[in-house]
């Protein structure tokens, strides 16, 4: 059951105390437009720039070199603070991933998910060690590791919450969390409780909305009170707000709807 504080803040609570702040630079997780990126990499970046997006979080580079990606970003006035890098690439090709990220001027390498057969409590402790070790290597290059959640990390296992194991066993100086707002809400967890218990850990957000029936929808079309969540930016440590929709009906329409809502949002 959702707690009262969660219900009030994350699912349509009052915005009576909005301070008039807005998201200065709206980002996009390009997984949303993976089909479009595969068909027309440069053209897709140009179109999202025209919509007003400025920060790109990549989920693959579609065979482009770092110099080609860097040029495509520069041509469209875009920057890339982060990229999703699969866990096996972190384990096996970290030096290459760091080199690529550094050439793009990125600040975070983010593990997007965990294999289904590596989700025991002991696995989570090992993953925390992997993230810490990778974070040390990233730190030497001026980068930082990140971890992106789904909903499974909040499912109790032997009386423990796996996400809390990751938080407790990763070094805040080496590993930040990218909080996916759809998935934490869908799991019935309270994001505000995590902000309070782990201040400064949540430098990145996946801004994606959830309808009352549980469907993933464009930002502003669902029940999540983004203003109520964004108001905790100082405590949580938010620096990057990446719009995402895992399976939009029409990718460009979806990202246009989402940025239109965020441009008007005050918190």
Secondary structure, 3 states (H helix, E strand, C coil): CCCHHHHHHCCCCCCCCCCCCCCCCEEEEHHHHHHHHHHCHHHHHHHHHHHCCCEEEECCCCCCCHHHHHHHHHHCCCEEEEEECCHHHHHHCHHHHHHHHHHHCCCEEEECCCCCCCCCHHHHHHHHHHHHHHHHHHHHCCCEEEEECCCHHHCEECCEEHHHHHHHHCCCCCEEEEEEHHHHHHCCCCHHHHHHHCCCCCCEEEECEECCCCCEECCCCCCCCHHHHHCCHHHHCCCEEEECCCCCCCHHHHHHHHHHHHHHCCC
